[in-house]
Amino acid sequence: MIKNIKKFKKIRLHREGTDTLLYGFIFIAAIALLLWRYIDNKAPFWCFTVVMTTVYCIVVNFFRCPIRFFPQENTENIVVAPADGRIVVIEEVEENEYFHDRRLMISIFMSLFNVHANWFPVDGKVKFVHHKNGNYHKAWLPKASEENEHADIMLTTPGGDDILCRQIAGAVARRIVTYAKEGEDCYIDEHLGFIKFGSRVDVYLPLGTEVCVKMGQATTGDQTIIAKLK
């Protein structure tokens, strides 16, 4: 990855939304045409068009995929937000699946109106990727972290720290897409994956990590520094 390229922001639509947006547009256009041609009273046509156009614009907004670059050249020991959203958890937890010790967990909840692309929170290497089926509790609930369907991505930083990034499905989100591949190098600025229609991302960090955010704070993926490793 070239770190010295010019920093800029650009908005595009994520490839995960291509089919949804295309088929959605065809469906809306077809129904609107039928209403216009075969119903003399145009009120149903206008009601349908206004409502569905509003819904379609919300879905388009959901599939935004801004191209971002972290504004600092030095990313050593930096942990950036892996997602747009809001901080809902900052606490020490007992992580018994991989680390078998206490970890600092920082969780970001993504609403329907947030960008749902996910970024790598640190530079390093992908140690492994595990996908686990589960429930679909509301993503902001504490039990969602362990009981909901999720994908676990373990990252090892150049300094030797193992960082767990967990993509979690929610009550509405039913599809987690993970681009990270075991053994590959990973960098801040690169996409880790995508979660469709509202969910959450947890980051598990070593104890002693400096927290740089607070509860309720809004985050911008690949821009907001959420922590600094020792």
C-alpha positions as CSV (number, residue, x, y, z in Angstrom):
1,M,0.0,0.0,0.0
2,I,1.3,3.4,-0.9
3,K,1.2,5.7,2.2
4,N,2.5,8.8,0.5
5,I,-0.4,9.3,-1.9
6,K,-2.4,12.5,-1.7
7,K,-5.2,12.3,1.0
8,F,-8.7,12.8,-0.3
9,K,-12.2,11.7,0.2
10,K,-14.6,10.4,-2.5
11,I,-18.0,8.9,-2.3
12,R,-19.0,5.9,-4.4
13,L,-21.5,3.0,-3.9
14,H,-20.3,-0.2,-2.5
15,R,-20.2,-3.3,-4.7
16,E,-22.3,-5.2,-2.1
17,G,-25.2,-3.0,-3.0
18,T,-25.1,-3.5,-6.8
19,D,-27.8,-6.3,-7.0
20,T,-30.0,-4.8,-4.3
21,L,-30.1,-1.3,-6.0
22,L,-30.5,-2.7,-9.5
23,Y,-33.3,-5.1,-8.8
24,G,-34.9,-2.6,-6.4
25,F,-34.9,0.1,-9.2
26,I,-36.4,-2.3,-11.7
27,F,-39.1,-3.4,-9.3
28,I,-40.1,0.2,-8.4
29,A,-40.1,1.3,-12.0
30,A,-42.2,-1.7,-13.1
31,I,-44.9,-1.2,-10.4
32,A,-45.0,2.6,-11.1
33,L,-45.5,2.0,-14.8
34,L,-48.3,-0.5,-14.2
35,L,-50.0,2.0,-11.8
36,W,-49.7,4.8,-14.3
37,R,-51.0,2.9,-17.3
38,Y,-53.8,0.8,-15.8
39,I,-55.3,2.9,-13.0
40,D,-57.1,6.1,-14.1
41,N,-56.9,7.6,-10.6
42,K,-53.3,8.7,-10.4
43,A,-53.2,9.0,-6.6
44,P,-51.9,5.5,-6.0
45,F,-49.2,6.1,-8.5
46,W,-48.0,9.3,-6.8
47,C,-48.2,7.7,-3.3
48,F,-46.3,4.7,-4.4
49,T,-43.7,6.7,-6.2
50,V,-43.1,9.1,-3.4
51,V,-42.9,6.4,-0.7
52,M,-40.7,4.0,-2.7
53,T,-38.4,6.8,-3.9
54,T,-37.8,7.8,-0.3
55,V,-37.1,4.2,0.7
56,Y,-34.8,3.8,-2.3
57,C,-32.8,6.9,-1.4
58,I,-32.3,5.5,2.2
59,V,-31.0,2.3,0.7
60,V,-28.7,4.2,-1.6
61,N,-27.4,6.2,1.4
62,F,-26.8,2.9,3.3
63,F,-24.6,1.5,0.5
64,R,-22.3,4.6,0.4
65,C,-18.7,3.6,0.2
66,P,-16.4,6.6,0.8
67,I,-12.8,6.3,-0.2
68,R,-10.8,7.4,2.9
69,F,-7.2,7.7,3.9
70,F,-6.0,8.0,7.5
71,P,-4.6,11.6,7.9
72,Q,-1.4,10.6,9.7
73,E,1.7,9.1,8.0
74,N,2.7,7.2,11.2
75,T,0.2,4.4,12.1
76,E,2.5,2.6,14.6
77,N,0.5,1.6,17.7
78,I,-2.6,3.4,16.3
79,V,-6.0,1.7,16.5
80,V,-8.6,3.4,14.2
81,A,-12.4,2.9,14.2
82,P,-13.3,0.0,12.0
83,A,-16.7,1.5,11.3
84,D,-18.9,4.6,11.2
85,G,-21.3,4.6,14.2
86,R,-21.3,5.4,17.9
87,I,-19.3,4.0,20.8
88,V,-21.7,1.8,22.9
89,V,-19.2,-0.2,25.0
90,I,-15.8,0.6,26.6
91,E,-15.0,-2.0,29.2
92,E,-12.7,-4.8,30.4
93,V,-14.1,-8.2,29.6
94,E,-13.1,-11.8,30.1
95,E,-12.3,-13.2,26.7
96,N,-12.2,-17.0,27.0
97,E,-12.5,-18.1,23.4
98,Y,-9.1,-17.0,22.0
99,F,-7.1,-15.0,24.6
100,H,-8.3,-16.7,27.8
101,D,-7.6,-13.5,29.8
102,R,-9.0,-10.1,30.3
103,R,-9.2,-7.7,27.3
104,L,-10.3,-4.1,26.7
105,M,-13.4,-4.2,24.4
106,I,-14.5,-1.2,22.4
107,S,-17.8,-1.6,20.5
108,I,-19.2,0.6,17.7
109,F,-22.9,0.3,16.8
110,M,-23.9,1.1,13.3
111,S,-27.4,2.4,12.6
112,L,-29.3,2.1,9.3
113,F,-28.0,5.5,8.3
114,N,-24.3,4.9,8.8
115,V,-21.8,3.8,6.1
116,H,-21.6,0.0,6.6
117,A,-18.2,-0.7,5.1
118,N,-15.7,-1.9,7.7
119,W,-12.0,-1.0,7.7
120,F,-9.0,-2.7,9.3
121,P,-8.3,-1.1,12.7
122,V,-4.5,-1.7,12.7
123,D,-1.7,-2.4,10.3
124,G,-0.4,-6.0,10.5
125,K,-1.2,-9.5,9.3
126,V,-4.4,-11.5,9.4
127,K,-3.8,-14.4,11.7
128,F,-7.1,-16.1,11.1
129,V,-10.8,-15.6,10.1
130,H,-13.6,-17.5,11.7
131,H,-17.3,-17.2,10.9
132,K,-19.9,-18.4,13.5
133,N,-23.6,-18.8,13.1
134,G,-25.9,-17.6,15.9
135,N,-28.9,-15.5,16.9
136,Y,-30.0,-12.1,15.8
137,H,-30.4,-10.1,19.0
138,K,-30.5,-6.3,18.8
139,A,-26.8,-5.4,18.1
140,W,-26.5,-3.0,21.0
141,L,-27.3,-5.6,23.6
142,P,-24.3,-7.0,25.5
143,K,-25.2,-10.6,24.7
144,A,-25.1,-9.9,21.0
145,S,-21.3,-9.9,21.1
146,E,-21.2,-13.7,21.8
147,E,-24.6,-15.0,20.9
148,N,-25.2,-13.3,17.5
149,E,-23.9,-14.5,14.2
150,H,-20.4,-13.0,13.8
151,A,-17.1,-13.1,12.0
152,D,-13.9,-13.0,14.1
153,I,-10.8,-11.6,12.4
154,M,-7.6,-11.9,14.5
155,L,-4.9,-9.4,13.5
156,T,-1.3,-9.3,14.6
157,T,0.4,-5.9,14.7
158,P,4.1,-5.4,13.7
159,G,4.7,-5.0,17.5
160,G,3.4,-8.5,18.2
161,D,0.0,-7.5,19.7
162,D,-3.0,-9.7,18.7
163,I,-6.1,-7.6,18.1
164,L,-9.5,-9.3,17.6
165,C,-12.0,-7.5,15.4
166,R,-15.5,-9.0,15.5
167,Q,-18.2,-8.2,12.9
168,I,-21.6,-8.8,14.5
169,A,-25.0,-9.3,12.8
170,G,-28.0,-7.6,14.4
171,A,-31.8,-7.9,14.4
172,V,-32.0,-6.5,10.9
173,A,-28.6,-7.3,9.5
174,R,-28.5,-10.9,8.2
175,R,-25.4,-10.9,6.0
176,I,-21.8,-10.4,7.1
177,V,-19.2,-10.1,4.3
178,T,-15.5,-10.5,5.3
179,Y,-12.8,-9.7,2.8
180,A,-9.9,-10.4,5.2
181,K,-8.0,-13.6,4.3
182,E,-5.7,-15.6,6.6
183,G,-2.1,-14.9,6.2
184,E,-2.5,-11.7,4.2
185,D,-1.0,-8.4,5.2
186,C,-3.5,-5.8,6.3
187,Y,-3.4,-2.0,6.6
188,I,-5.4,0.9,7.9
189,D,-7.2,2.4,4.9
190,E,-8.2,-1.1,3.5
191,H,-11.6,-2.6,3.7
192,L,-12.0,-5.5,6.1
193,G,-15.6,-6.3,5.1
194,F,-19.2,-5.1,5.0
195,I,-22.3,-5.7,7.1
196,K,-25.7,-5.2,5.6
197,F,-28.4,-3.2,7.3
198,G,-27.4,-2.1,10.8
199,S,-25.1,-3.9,13.2
200,R,-21.9,-3.7,15.3
201,V,-18.2,-4.1,15.4
202,D,-16.2,-5.0,18.5
203,V,-12.4,-4.6,18.9
204,Y,-10.6,-6.5,21.7
205,L,-7.4,-4.9,22.8
206,P,-4.6,-5.7,25.4
207,L,-5.1,-4.3,28.8
208,G,-3.2,-1.0,29.3
209,T,-4.1,0.3,25.9
210,E,-4.8,4.0,26.0
211,V,-8.5,4.7,25.2
212,C,-9.0,7.7,23.0
213,V,-12.8,7.8,22.8
214,K,-15.7,8.0,25.2
215,M,-19.1,6.4,25.5
216,G,-21.7,7.8,23.0
217,Q,-19.0,9.4,20.8
218,A,-19.6,9.3,17.1
219,T,-16.9,7.5,15.1
220,T,-15.8,7.7,11.5
221,G,-14.3,4.5,10.0
222,D,-10.6,4.8,9.2
223,Q,-10.5,8.3,10.6
224,T,-11.3,8.3,14.3
225,I,-8.4,7.1,16.6
226,I,-10.1,4.9,19.2
227,A,-7.0,3.7,21.1
228,K,-3.2,3.7,21.2
229,L,-1.3,0.5,22.0
230,K,1.6,0.5,24.4
